[in-house]
Amino acid sequence: MSLIPLRIPMGYAVCYNKFSDVEPVPCKDSDGLIDNWGYFTEDILQIVKMQIKDGEWVIPKENKVILDLGWYPDSSLYGHYKLVLVNEHWEVIREKYSNNRFEIRDTLEDWMNNPFV
């Protein structure tokens, strides 16, 4: 499977990415779980907004802005993507829920261009 193509503007660091262009496949035993569960876990994507310090791009220790994507409940066929924009204390600034990976991609790209709208 391939990753979802993302338009990431300058100033962001991708810390973790397994946001794949794949649909959930139900388990054959109809237990409500996803057969390809590895793509649908709580840890799918994390991107951090960087800052320029002394002329260099760095991931800040304070005033950090984090974009985090996961699937909730983890591995559940009845789950959904949860995208959050949080600060370094994991206080939610913005959040979006959807089963549609393309809607999540579009929201993610919009938030990177307009993080505090």
Salt bridges, closest charged atoms under 4 A:
ASP21 OD1 - ARG101 NE 2.69
GLU23 OE2 - ARG101 NH1 2.50
GLU88 OE2 - HIS89 NE2 3.42
GLU103 OE2 - LYS96 NZ 2.64
ASP106 OD1 - ARG105 NH2 2.93
GLU109 OE1 - ARG7 NH2 2.62
